[in-house]
Amino acid sequence: MRKFWLENETGEQLSLQSDSIFFCYPEGLGWNSDAEFGTPNNGFFVATQYQTEQPNILGTLLFRGEAYQNYESFLAWVNNANKLNMIYSPYNGKTLSAEVVLEYIEKSDLRPGGVLECPVSFLAKTPWSAQQPLVYKFTGGGDSNMRFTFRFPFRFGT
């Protein structure tokens, strides 16, 4: 099953597939472009303008349990973030990430069963990209100390 979560600038994550909040009916997860073509001669087409369109990720957030409190907590978490990434795992642990902003979230009345059903829209500021772990590999001498090959032109003292 695919999974969604949000991540703020400090790496703190908020699952969108939990017991209290569930992101469903997602749309806009693909890619689209806006291209215009001209025909200079002989039926061949030349791109006169080519631009990637801004993804608009739509869906519905279902808030369960203490629905209104979970809704307010979600809004507080999103509004406190300076940078927000939507992480999407479509299958087999592969993850895609896009920086997003919350464009809107609607609020409705409680549905039967105490569920708050809220249409939501995230505008992507970046295209989807695969998350690659950043690994630093140091090789060299047998000791574990890192040494610089240059000297600083000053000294620290008391």
DSSP file (Angstrom, degrees, kcal/mol; ACC not computed):
  #  RESIDUE AA STRUCTURE BP1 BP2  ACC     N-H-->O    O-->H-N    N-H-->O    O-->H-N    TCO  KAPPA ALPHA  PHI   PSI    X-CA   Y-CA   Z-CA
    1    1 A M              0   0    0      0, 0.0     2,-0.1     0, 0.0    90,-0.0   0.000 360.0 360.0 360.0 137.2    0.0    0.0    0.0
    2    2 A R        -     0   0    0     88,-0.1     2,-0.3    90,-0.0    89,-0.1  -0.370 360.0-152.5 -72.0 153.9    1.3    3.4   -0.8
    3    3 A K  E     -A   89   0A   0     86,-1.9    86,-2.7    -2,-0.1     2,-0.4  -0.927   9.9-164.2-130.6 151.5    2.1    5.8    2.0
    4    4 A F  E     +A   88   0A   0     -2,-0.3    12,-2.4    84,-0.2     2,-0.3  -0.983  15.0 159.3-131.8 143.6    2.2    9.5    2.5
    5    5 A W  E     -AB  87  15A   0     82,-1.9    82,-3.4    -2,-0.4     2,-0.3  -0.978  30.3-126.4-155.2 161.9    3.8   11.7    5.2
    6    6 A L  E     -AB  86  14A   0      8,-2.6     8,-2.8    -2,-0.3     2,-0.4  -0.827  19.2-163.4-108.0 149.1    4.9   15.3    5.7
    7    7 A E  E     -AB  85  13A   0     78,-2.4    78,-2.8    -2,-0.3     6,-0.2  -0.998   6.3-149.7-134.7 131.7    8.4   16.3    6.9
    8    8 A N  E >   -A   84   0A   0      4,-2.4     3,-1.7    -2,-0.4    76,-0.2  -0.271  41.0 -86.0 -91.1-176.5    9.4   19.7    8.2
    9    9 A E  T 3  S+     0   0    0     74,-0.6    75,-0.1     1,-0.3    -1,-0.1   0.686 126.3  53.6 -66.8 -18.6   12.8   21.4    8.0
   10   10 A T  T 3  S-     0   0    0     73,-0.2    -1,-0.3     2,-0.1     3,-0.1   0.432 119.7-104.8 -94.9   1.2   14.1   19.6   11.1
   11   11 A G  S <  S+     0   0    0     -3,-1.7     2,-0.2     1,-0.3    -2,-0.1   0.421  70.8 147.1  91.3  -1.0   13.3   16.1    9.8
   12   12 A E        -     0   0    0     -5,-0.0    -4,-2.4     1,-0.0     2,-0.3  -0.507  35.5-149.8 -68.6 135.3   10.2   15.7   12.1
   13   13 A Q  E     -B    7   0A   0     -6,-0.2     2,-0.5    -2,-0.2    -6,-0.2  -0.842  17.0-161.5-115.9 146.9    7.6   13.6   10.3
   14   14 A L  E     -B    6   0A   0     -8,-2.8    -8,-2.6    -2,-0.3     2,-0.2  -0.970  22.4-136.7-124.6 112.7    3.8   13.5   10.4
   15   15 A S  E     -B    5   0A   0     -2,-0.5     3,-0.3   -10,-0.2   -10,-0.2  -0.445  11.0-163.5 -70.0 137.8    2.2   10.4    9.0
   16   16 A L  S    S+     0   0    0    -12,-2.4     7,-3.0     1,-0.2   -11,-0.2   0.126  85.8  61.1-104.1  17.9   -0.8   10.9    6.8
   17   17 A Q  B    S+C   22   0A   0      5,-0.2     5,-0.2   -13,-0.2    -1,-0.2  -0.264  79.9 117.3-132.7  45.2   -1.8    7.2    7.1
   18   18 A S  S    S-     0   0    0      3,-2.3    -2,-0.0    -3,-0.3     0, 0.0  -0.420  80.0 -97.1-106.0-177.5   -2.3    6.9   10.9
   19   19 A D  S    S+     0   0    0      1,-0.2     3,-0.1    -2,-0.1    45,-0.1   0.788 123.2  40.5 -69.2 -27.6   -5.3    6.1   13.1
   20   20 A S  S    S+     0   0    0      1,-0.2    44,-2.1    43,-0.1     2,-0.4   0.717 124.4  27.6 -96.7 -22.5   -6.0    9.8   13.6
   21   21 A I  E     - D   0  63A   0     42,-0.2    -3,-2.3    -6,-0.1     2,-0.4  -0.998  62.4-178.3-142.8 135.7   -5.4   11.2   10.1
   22   22 A F  E     -CD  17  62A   0     40,-1.8    40,-2.9    -2,-0.4     2,-0.6  -0.978  16.4-149.4-141.0 123.5   -5.7    9.5    6.8
   23   23 A F  E     + D   0  61A   0     -7,-3.0     2,-0.3    -2,-0.4    38,-0.2  -0.820  32.6 164.8 -92.4 119.7   -4.9   11.0    3.3
   24   24 A C  E     + D   0  60A   0     36,-3.0    36,-2.8    -2,-0.6    -2,-0.0  -0.855  44.3  32.9-134.3 168.7   -7.1    9.4    0.6
   25   25 A Y  E    S-     0   0A   0     -2,-0.3    -1,-0.2    34,-0.2     2,-0.1   0.891  75.1-168.3  54.2  48.0   -8.2    9.9   -3.0
   26   26 A P  E     +     0   0A   0      0, 0.0     2,-0.3     0, 0.0    33,-0.2  -0.380  10.8 176.1 -69.7 143.7   -4.9   11.5   -4.0
   27   27 A E  E     + D   0  58A   0     31,-2.4    31,-1.7     1,-0.1     0, 0.0  -0.943  53.2  43.6-137.2 158.8   -4.6   13.2   -7.4
   28   28 A G        +     0   0    0     -2,-0.3    -1,-0.1    29,-0.2    28,-0.1   0.727  64.2 129.2  81.3  22.8   -1.9   15.2   -9.1
   29   29 A L        +     0   0    0     -3,-0.1    28,-0.1    26,-0.1    99,-0.1   0.554  57.9  73.4 -85.8  -6.9    1.0   12.8   -8.2
   30   30 A G  S    S-     0   0    0      1,-0.1     2,-0.3    98,-0.0    98,-0.2   0.225  85.1 -96.5 -87.8-150.5    2.2   12.6  -11.8
   31   31 A W        +     0   0    0     96,-0.1     2,-0.3    24,-0.0    23,-0.1  -0.984  33.3 179.9-137.8 142.7    4.0   15.0  -14.1
   32   32 A N        -     0   0    0     21,-0.4    21,-2.2    -2,-0.3     2,-0.3  -0.989   7.0-161.4-144.8 151.3    2.7   17.4  -16.7
   33   33 A S  E     -J   52   0B   0     -2,-0.3     2,-0.6    19,-0.3    19,-0.2  -0.926  16.3-138.3-131.9 159.2    4.2   19.9  -19.1
   34   34 A D  E     +J   51   0B   0     17,-3.6    17,-1.7    -2,-0.3     2,-0.4  -0.955  35.1 169.9-116.5 109.7    3.0   22.9  -21.1
   35   35 A A  E     -J   50   0B   0     -2,-0.6     2,-0.4    15,-0.2    15,-0.2  -0.947  20.8-163.9-127.1 142.9    4.5   22.8  -24.5
   36   36 A E  E     -J   49   0B   0     13,-2.7    12,-2.6    -2,-0.4    13,-1.6  -0.976  13.8-162.7-122.2 140.1    3.8   24.8  -27.7
   37   37 A F  E     -J   47   0B   0     -2,-0.4     2,-0.3    10,-0.3    10,-0.2  -0.915   7.0-160.9-125.8 148.9    5.1   23.7  -31.1
   38   38 A G  E     -J   46   0B   0      8,-2.7     8,-2.8    -2,-0.4    -2,-0.0  -0.865  17.3-134.8-119.9 158.5    5.6   25.4  -34.4
   39   39 A T        +     0   0    0     -2,-0.3     6,-0.2     6,-0.2     3,-0.1  -0.847  24.2 173.5-115.9  94.6    5.9   23.8  -37.9
   40   40 A P        -     0   0    0      0, 0.0     2,-0.3     0, 0.0    -1,-0.2   0.910  63.8 -32.9 -68.8 -41.3    8.8   25.4  -39.7
   41   41 A N  S >  S+     0   0    0      3,-0.5     3,-1.9     1,-0.0     0, 0.0  -0.969 113.0  23.3-171.6 159.0    8.7   23.1  -42.7
   42   42 A N  T 3  S-     0   0    0     -2,-0.3     3,-0.1     1,-0.3    -3,-0.0   0.680 115.8 -67.8  53.7  28.1    8.0   19.6  -44.0
   43   43 A G  T 3  S+     0   0    0      1,-0.3    -1,-0.3    -4,-0.1     2,-0.3   0.505  95.8 134.9  77.7   2.6    5.7   18.6  -41.2
   44   44 A F    <   -     0   0    0     -3,-1.9    -3,-0.5     1,-0.0     2,-0.4  -0.625  47.1-138.6 -83.9 147.2    8.4   18.5  -38.5
   45   45 A F        -     0   0    0     -2,-0.3     2,-0.4    -6,-0.2    -6,-0.2  -0.887  13.2-164.4-111.5 136.9    7.5   20.2  -35.2
   46   46 A V  E     -J   38   0B   0     -8,-2.8    -8,-2.7    -2,-0.4     2,-0.4  -0.967  26.3-118.2-120.0 132.1    9.8   22.4  -33.2
   47   47 A A  E     +J   37   0B   0     -2,-0.4   -10,-0.3   -10,-0.2     3,-0.1  -0.550  30.3 176.9 -70.1 122.0    9.2   23.3  -29.6
   48   48 A T  E    S+     0   0B   0    -12,-2.6     2,-0.3    -2,-0.4   -11,-0.2   0.687  74.4  13.4 -96.5 -23.9    8.8   27.0  -29.3
   49   49 A Q  E     +J   36   0B   0    -13,-1.6   -13,-2.7     2,-0.0     2,-0.4  -0.963  64.7 176.5-151.8 134.9    8.0   26.9  -25.6
   50   50 A Y  E     +J   35   0B   0     -2,-0.3     2,-0.3   -15,-0.2   -15,-0.2  -0.972  10.5 159.8-143.4 125.3    8.4   24.1  -23.1
   51   51 A Q  E     -J   34   0B   0    -17,-1.7   -17,-3.6    -2,-0.4     2,-0.3  -0.996  37.6-122.1-148.4 138.0    7.7   24.4  -19.4
   52   52 A T  E     -J   33   0B   0     -2,-0.3   -19,-0.3   -19,-0.2     2,-0.2  -0.641  35.1-126.9 -77.0 133.8    7.0   22.0  -16.6
   53   53 A E        -     0   0    0    -21,-2.2   -21,-0.4    -2,-0.3    -1,-0.0  -0.533  24.9-103.3 -82.8 150.2    3.7   22.7  -14.9
   54   54 A Q        -     0   0    0     -2,-0.2    -1,-0.1     1,-0.1    71,-0.1  -0.580  39.0-121.9 -73.1 122.2    3.5   23.1  -11.1
   55   55 A P        -     0   0    0      0, 0.0    69,-2.5     0, 0.0     2,-0.5  -0.393  20.4-160.6 -65.9 141.4    2.1   20.0   -9.5
   56   56 A N  E     - E   0 123A   0     67,-0.2     2,-0.7   -28,-0.1    67,-0.2  -0.950   7.8-155.7-123.5 106.9   -1.1   20.4   -7.5
   57   57 A I  E     - E   0 122A   0     65,-2.9    65,-2.8    -2,-0.5     2,-0.3  -0.753  17.8-178.0 -91.8 113.2   -1.6   17.5   -5.1
   58   58 A L  E     +DE  27 121A   0    -31,-1.7   -31,-2.4    -2,-0.7     2,-0.3  -0.722  16.9 120.2-108.8 157.3   -5.2   17.1   -4.2
   59   59 A G  E     - E   0 120A   0     61,-1.6    61,-2.6    -2,-0.3     2,-0.4  -0.978  53.2 -85.0 176.2-167.1   -6.9   14.7   -1.9
   60   60 A T  E     -DE  24 119A   0    -36,-2.8   -36,-3.0    -2,-0.3     2,-0.5  -0.996  25.0-150.3-129.0 130.7   -9.0   14.3    1.2
   61   61 A L  E     -DE  23 118A   0     57,-3.0    57,-2.8    -2,-0.4     2,-0.6  -0.893  10.6-157.1 -99.0 125.9   -7.8   14.2    4.8
   62   62 A L  E     -DE  22 117A   0    -40,-2.9   -40,-1.8    -2,-0.5     2,-0.5  -0.913   4.2-160.8-102.6 120.6   -9.9   12.1    7.1
   63   63 A F  E     +DE  21 116A   0     53,-2.7    53,-2.6    -2,-0.6   -42,-0.2  -0.901  16.7 179.3-102.7 126.7   -9.6   13.1   10.8
   64   64 A R        +     0   0    0    -44,-2.1     2,-0.5    -2,-0.5     6,-0.1  -0.702  46.6  20.8-122.9 172.2  -10.7   10.3   13.2
   65   65 A G  S    S+     0   0    0     -2,-0.2     2,-2.0     1,-0.1     3,-0.2  -0.602 136.5  12.8  73.2-122.9  -10.9    9.9   17.0
   66   66 A E  S  > S+     0   0    0     -2,-0.5     4,-2.8     1,-0.2     5,-0.2  -0.588  89.0 179.3 -79.7  75.8  -10.8   13.4   18.4
   67   67 A A  H  > S+     0   0    0     -2,-2.0     4,-2.3    47,-0.3    -1,-0.2   0.870  70.2  42.9 -57.0 -50.7  -11.5   14.7   14.9
   68   68 A Y  H  > S+     0   0    0      1,-0.2     4,-2.4     2,-0.2    -1,-0.2   0.895 116.3  48.9 -66.3 -39.0  -11.6   18.5   15.6
   69   69 A Q  H  > S+     0   0    0      2,-0.2     4,-2.4     1,-0.2    -2,-0.2   0.901 111.7  49.3 -65.7 -40.8   -8.6   18.3   17.9
   70   70 A N  H  X S+     0   0    0     -4,-2.8     4,-2.3     2,-0.2    -2,-0.2   0.869 110.0  52.2 -66.0 -36.7   -6.6   16.3   15.3
   71   71 A Y  H  X S+     0   0    0     -4,-2.3     4,-2.4    -5,-0.2    -2,-0.2   0.942 111.4  45.8 -61.5 -48.9   -7.6   18.8   12.7
   72   72 A E  H  X S+     0   0    0     -4,-2.4     4,-2.4     1,-0.2    -2,-0.2   0.885 112.1  51.5 -63.5 -39.6   -6.3   21.7   14.8
   73   73 A S  H  X S+     0   0    0     -4,-2.4     4,-2.4     2,-0.2    -1,-0.2   0.897 109.1  51.1 -64.0 -40.6   -3.1   19.8   15.7
   74   74 A F  H  X S+     0   0    0     -4,-2.3     4,-2.6     2,-0.2     5,-0.2   0.947 111.3  47.0 -60.7 -49.4   -2.5   19.2   12.0
   75   75 A L  H  X S+     0   0    0     -4,-2.4     4,-2.7     1,-0.2    -2,-0.2   0.897 112.2  50.2 -60.9 -41.3   -2.9   22.9   11.1
   76   76 A A  H  X S+     0   0    0     -4,-2.4     4,-1.6     2,-0.2    -1,-0.2   0.914 111.4  48.7 -63.2 -42.6   -0.6   23.9   14.0
   77   77 A W  H  X S+     0   0    0     -4,-2.4     4,-0.6     2,-0.2    -2,-0.2   0.929 114.9  44.3 -63.5 -45.8    2.1   21.4   12.9
   78   78 A V  H >< S+     0   0    0     -4,-2.6     3,-0.9     1,-0.2    -2,-0.2   0.916 113.6  49.8 -65.9 -43.6    1.9   22.6    9.2
   79   79 A N  H 3< S+     0   0    0     -4,-2.7    -1,-0.2     1,-0.2    -2,-0.2   0.759 107.1  55.5 -70.0 -24.0    1.8   26.3   10.1
   80   80 A N  H 3< S+     0   0    0     -4,-1.6     2,-0.3    -5,-0.2    -1,-0.2   0.633  89.3  95.4 -80.6 -13.8    4.9   25.9   12.5
   81   81 A A    <<  -     0   0    0     -3,-0.9     3,-0.1    -4,-0.6   -73,-0.0  -0.607  55.3-165.8 -80.9 134.1    7.0   24.4    9.7
   82   82 A N  S    S+     0   0    0     -2,-0.3     2,-0.4     1,-0.3    -1,-0.1   0.750  85.0  23.3 -83.7 -27.5    9.2   26.8    7.7
   83   83 A K  S    S-     0   0    0      2,-0.0   -74,-0.6    18,-0.0     2,-0.4  -0.998  73.7-165.0-140.1 136.5    9.7   24.2    5.0
   84   84 A L  E     -AF   8 100A   0     16,-0.5    16,-3.1    -2,-0.4     2,-0.4  -0.984   3.2-171.3-130.7 126.1    7.4   21.3    4.2
   85   85 A N  E     -AF   7  99A   0    -78,-2.8   -78,-2.4    -2,-0.4     2,-0.6  -0.944  15.1-145.4-114.2 136.9    8.1   18.2    2.1
   86   86 A M  E     -AF   6  98A   0     12,-3.0    12,-1.8    -2,-0.4     2,-0.5  -0.900  16.7-158.1 -96.9 127.3    5.5   15.6    1.1
   87   87 A I  E     -AF   5  97A   0    -82,-3.4   -82,-1.9    -2,-0.6     2,-0.4  -0.898   7.9-170.1-107.5 134.7    7.0   12.2    1.0
   88   88 A Y  E     -AF   4  96A   0      8,-3.0     8,-2.8    -2,-0.5   -84,-0.2  -0.989  10.5-169.7-129.9 123.5    5.3    9.6   -1.1
   89   89 A S  E     +A    3   0A   0    -86,-2.7   -86,-1.9    -2,-0.4     6,-0.2  -0.878   8.3 176.0-114.3  97.6    6.2    5.9   -1.0
   90   90 A P        -     0   0    0      0, 0.0     2,-0.3     0, 0.0    -1,-0.1   0.840  61.7 -23.8 -73.7 -32.1    4.4    4.2   -4.0
   91   91 A Y  S >  S+     0   0    0      3,-0.5     3,-2.4   -89,-0.1   -89,-0.0  -0.975 114.1  15.2-171.5 156.8    5.8    0.7   -3.5
   92   92 A N  T 3  S-     0   0    0      1,-0.3     3,-0.1    -2,-0.3   -90,-0.0   0.689 119.1 -61.9  44.4  34.6    8.6   -1.4   -2.2
   93   93 A G  T 3  S+     0   0    0      1,-0.3    -1,-0.3    -4,-0.1     2,-0.2   0.425  93.5 142.9  78.9  -4.4   10.1    1.2    0.0
   94   94 A K    <   -     0   0    0     -3,-2.4    -3,-0.5    36,-0.0     2,-0.4  -0.510  34.6-158.5 -67.5 137.1   10.9    3.6   -2.8
   95   95 A T        -     0   0    0     36,-0.3    36,-2.0    -2,-0.2     2,-0.3  -0.966  13.7-168.1-126.0 139.3   10.3    7.2   -1.7
   96   96 A L  E     -FG  88 130A   0     -8,-2.8    -8,-3.0    -2,-0.4     2,-0.4  -0.917  10.7-161.9-119.0 148.3    9.7   10.3   -3.7
   97   97 A S  E     +FG  87 129A   0     32,-2.8    32,-1.9    -2,-0.3     2,-0.3  -0.980  12.6 176.1-135.7 143.5    9.8   13.8   -2.2
   98   98 A A  E     -F   86   0A   0    -12,-1.8   -12,-3.0    -2,-0.4     2,-0.4  -0.987  33.1-120.9-143.4 136.0    8.5   17.2   -3.2
   99   99 A E  E     +F   85   0A   0     -2,-0.3    26,-3.7   -14,-0.2    27,-1.1  -0.633  45.5 178.6 -74.6 132.3    8.7   20.5   -1.3
  100  100 A V  E     -FH  84 124A   0    -16,-3.1   -16,-0.5    -2,-0.4     2,-0.4  -0.851  28.3-148.8-132.9 163.5    5.1   21.7   -0.9
  101  101 A V  E     - H   0 123A   0     22,-2.0    22,-2.5    -2,-0.3     2,-0.8  -0.980  33.8-111.5-127.2 146.2    2.9   24.4    0.6
  102  102 A L  E     - H   0 122A   0     -2,-0.4    20,-0.2    20,-0.2     3,-0.1  -0.684  33.0-177.9 -77.4 112.3   -0.6   23.9    2.0
  103  103 A E  E     -     0   0A   0     18,-2.3     2,-0.3    -2,-0.8    -1,-0.2   0.939  62.0 -26.4 -77.6 -49.3   -2.8   25.8   -0.5
  104  104 A Y  E     - H   0 121A   0     17,-1.4    17,-2.5     2,-0.0     2,-0.3  -0.988  45.5-164.2-159.4 157.4   -6.1   25.1    1.3
  105  105 A I  E     - H   0 120A   0     -2,-0.3    15,-0.2    15,-0.2     2,-0.2  -0.945  20.0-148.0-142.6 126.2   -7.9   22.7    3.6
  106  106 A E        -     0   0    0     13,-2.7     2,-0.4    -2,-0.3    -2,-0.0  -0.550   6.8-143.9 -90.8 159.0  -11.6   22.8    3.9
  107  107 A K        +     0   0    0     -2,-0.2     2,-0.2    11,-0.1    11,-0.1  -0.988  20.4 177.2-127.2 131.8  -13.5   21.9    7.1
  108  108 A S        -     0   0    0     -2,-0.4     2,-0.2     1,-0.1     3,-0.1  -0.535  36.3 -81.0-118.0-175.3  -16.8   20.2    7.2
  109  109 A D        -     0   0    0     -2,-0.2     8,-0.5     1,-0.1     2,-0.1  -0.482  61.5 -81.1 -81.3 161.1  -19.2   18.9    9.8
  110  110 A L  E     -I  116   0A   0     -2,-0.2     6,-0.2     6,-0.1    -1,-0.1  -0.417  46.5-141.9 -62.9 135.0  -18.6   15.5   11.4
  111  111 A R  E >>  -I  115   0A   0      4,-3.5     3,-1.9     1,-0.2     4,-0.6  -0.428  42.3 -65.6 -87.7 169.5  -19.7   12.6    9.3
  112  112 A P  T 34 S+     0   0    0      0, 0.0     3,-0.3     0, 0.0    -1,-0.2  -0.317 127.5  34.3 -54.9 138.1  -21.4    9.5   10.8
  113  113 A G  T 34 S-     0   0    0      1,-0.2    -2,-0.0    -3,-0.1    -3,-0.0   0.451 128.8 -81.8  91.1   1.6  -18.8    7.7   12.9
  114  114 A G  T <4 S+     0   0    0     -3,-1.9     2,-0.4     1,-0.2   -47,-0.3   0.766  83.1 149.7  76.8  25.6  -17.2   10.9   14.0
  115  115 A V  E  <  - I   0 111A   0     -4,-0.6    -4,-3.5    -3,-0.3     2,-0.7  -0.796  38.0-150.2 -97.3 132.9  -15.0   11.4   10.9
  116  116 A L  E     -EI  63 110A   0    -53,-2.6   -53,-2.7    -2,-0.4     2,-0.6  -0.911  12.9-159.2-100.8 115.5  -14.1   14.9    9.7
  117  117 A E  E     +E   62   0A   0     -2,-0.7   -55,-0.2    -8,-0.5    -9,-0.1  -0.865  14.0 178.9-103.4 114.8  -13.7   14.8    5.9
  118  118 A C  E     -E   61   0A   0    -57,-2.8   -57,-3.0    -2,-0.6   -11,-0.1  -0.939  24.0-140.0-126.2 110.9  -11.6   17.7    4.6
  119  119 A P  E     -E   60   0A   0      0, 0.0   -13,-2.7     0, 0.0     2,-0.3  -0.445  31.7-171.0 -61.6 140.6  -10.6   18.3    1.0
  120  120 A V  E     -EH  59 105A   0    -61,-2.6   -61,-1.6   -15,-0.2     2,-0.4  -0.960  17.6-161.2-138.8 151.6   -7.0   19.5    0.9
  121  121 A S  E     -EH  58 104A   0    -17,-2.5   -18,-2.3    -2,-0.3   -17,-1.4  -0.992   2.4-170.5-137.9 129.2   -4.6   20.9   -1.7
  122  122 A F  E     -EH  57 102A   0    -65,-2.8   -65,-2.9    -2,-0.4     2,-0.5  -0.973  13.7-148.2-114.3 130.3   -0.8   21.1   -1.6
  123  123 A L  E     -EH  56 101A   0    -22,-2.5   -22,-2.0    -2,-0.4     2,-0.4  -0.868  18.2-133.3 -96.6 128.7    1.1   23.1   -4.2
  124  124 A A  E     - H   0 100A   0    -69,-2.5   -24,-0.3    -2,-0.5   -39,-0.1  -0.663  18.0-171.0 -84.4 132.2    4.5   21.6   -5.1
  125  125 A K  S    S+     0   0    0    -26,-3.7   -25,-0.2    -2,-0.4    -1,-0.1   0.618  78.3  31.3 -91.3 -16.8    7.4   24.0   -5.2
  126  126 A T  S    S-     0   0    0    -27,-1.1     3,-0.1   -71,-0.1    -1,-0.1  -0.920  90.8-102.0-133.9 158.9    9.7   21.4   -6.6
  127  127 A P        -     0   0    0      0, 0.0   -28,-0.2     0, 0.0     2,-0.1  -0.367  54.1 -82.3 -72.9 164.0    9.2   18.4   -8.9
  128  128 A W        -     0   0    0    -98,-0.2     2,-0.3   -30,-0.1   -30,-0.2  -0.442  55.6-179.1 -63.3 137.4    9.1   14.9   -7.4
  129  129 A S  E     -G   97   0A   0    -32,-1.9   -32,-2.8    -2,-0.1     2,-0.2  -0.991  31.0-105.7-140.5 150.3   12.6   13.5   -6.8
  130  130 A A  E     -G   96   0A   0     -2,-0.3     2,-0.6   -34,-0.2   -34,-0.2  -0.531  35.5-121.7 -74.1 136.6   13.8   10.2   -5.4
  131  131 A Q        -     0   0    0    -36,-2.0   -36,-0.3    -2,-0.2    -1,-0.1  -0.694  30.2-170.4 -81.1 123.2   15.2   10.4   -1.9
  132  132 A Q        -     0   0    0     -2,-0.6     2,-0.1     0, 0.0    -2,-0.0  -0.958  24.2-120.1-113.6 127.9   18.8    9.3   -1.9
  133  133 A P        -     0   0    0      0, 0.0     2,-0.7     0, 0.0    -2,-0.0  -0.430  24.7-126.9 -66.2 140.8   20.5    8.8    1.4
  134  134 A L        -     0   0    0     -2,-0.1     2,-0.5     2,-0.0     0, 0.0  -0.806  32.7-177.0 -91.6 115.5   23.6   10.9    1.8
  135  135 A V        -     0   0    0     -2,-0.7     2,-0.5     2,-0.0     0, 0.0  -0.960  14.6-158.8-121.0 125.2   26.5    8.7    2.7
  136  136 A Y        -     0   0    0     -2,-0.5     2,-0.6     2,-0.0    -2,-0.0  -0.894   9.6-168.0-100.8 127.5   30.0   10.0    3.5
  137  137 A K        -     0   0    0     -2,-0.5     2,-0.5     2,-0.0    -2,-0.0  -0.954   0.6-166.0-120.4 115.5   32.7    7.5    3.1
  138  138 A F        +     0   0    0     -2,-0.6     2,-0.3     2,-0.0    -2,-0.0  -0.858  10.8 176.2-102.2 130.7   36.1    8.3    4.5
  139  139 A T        +     0   0    0     -2,-0.5     2,-0.4     0, 0.0     3,-0.1  -0.861  28.9  78.5-125.5 163.9   39.1    6.2    3.4
  140  140 A G        +     0   0    0     -2,-0.3    -2,-0.0     1,-0.1     0, 0.0  -0.999  69.1  24.1 145.0-142.8   42.7    6.5    4.2
  141  141 A G  S    S-     0   0    0     -2,-0.4    -1,-0.1     1,-0.1     0, 0.0   0.126  74.5-103.4 -58.0 171.9   45.1    5.8    7.1
  142  142 A G  S    S+     0   0    0     -3,-0.1     2,-0.1     2,-0.0    -1,-0.1   0.693  94.8  80.8 -74.5 -21.3   44.5    3.2    9.7
  143  143 A D  S    S-     0   0    0      2,-0.1     0, 0.0     1,-0.1     0, 0.0  -0.481  76.5-132.8 -88.5 164.0   43.5    5.7   12.5
  144  144 A S  S    S+     0   0    0     -2,-0.1     2,-0.3     2,-0.1    -1,-0.1   0.385  70.7 109.5 -95.0   4.2   40.1    7.1   12.8
  145  145 A N        -     0   0    0      1,-0.0     2,-0.5     2,-0.0    -2,-0.1  -0.597  63.9-136.4 -82.4 140.4   41.2   10.7   13.3
  146  146 A M        -     0   0    0     -2,-0.3     2,-0.4     2,-0.0    -2,-0.1  -0.837  24.9-168.7 -94.7 131.1   40.6   13.2   10.6
  147  147 A R        -     0   0    0     -2,-0.5     2,-0.3     2,-0.0    -2,-0.0  -0.944  16.1-132.4-124.8 142.4   43.6   15.4    9.9
  148  148 A F        -     0   0    0     -2,-0.4    -2,-0.0     2,-0.1     0, 0.0  -0.664   6.0-145.8 -90.5 147.0   43.9   18.6    7.9
  149  149 A T  S    S+     0   0    0     -2,-0.3     2,-0.3     2,-0.0    -1,-0.1   0.276  79.9  58.7 -94.0  10.7   46.8   19.0    5.4
  150  150 A F  S    S-     0   0    0      0, 0.0     2,-0.4     0, 0.0    -2,-0.1  -0.874  77.0-123.4-133.6 166.9   47.0   22.7    6.0
  151  151 A R        -     0   0    0     -2,-0.3    -2,-0.0     2,-0.0     0, 0.0  -0.891  22.6-122.4-113.3 143.3   47.6   25.0    9.0
  152  152 A F        -     0   0    0     -2,-0.4     0, 0.0     2,-0.2     0, 0.0  -0.588  19.7-128.6 -78.7 145.1   45.4   27.8   10.2
  153  153 A P  S    S+     0   0    0      0, 0.0     2,-0.3     0, 0.0    -1,-0.1   0.172  87.5  48.5 -81.7  21.2   47.0   31.2   10.3
  154  154 A F  S    S-     0   0    0      2,-0.0     2,-0.3     0, 0.0    -2,-0.2  -0.939  72.0-133.3-149.6 168.8   45.9   31.8   13.9
  155  155 A R        -     0   0    0     -2,-0.3     2,-0.4     2,-0.0     0, 0.0  -0.941  12.6-132.1-127.9 149.4   45.9   30.0   17.3
  156  156 A F        +     0   0    0     -2,-0.3     2,-0.3     2,-0.0    -2,-0.0  -0.840  40.0 158.4 -95.9 137.9   43.3   29.5   19.9
  157  157 A G              0   0    0     -2,-0.4    -2,-0.0     1,-0.0     0, 0.0  -0.889 360.0 360.0-148.6 179.0   44.4   30.2   23.4
  158  158 A T              0   0    0     -2,-0.3    -2,-0.0     0, 0.0    -1,-0.0   0.415 360.0 360.0 -99.9 360.0   43.3   31.1   26.9
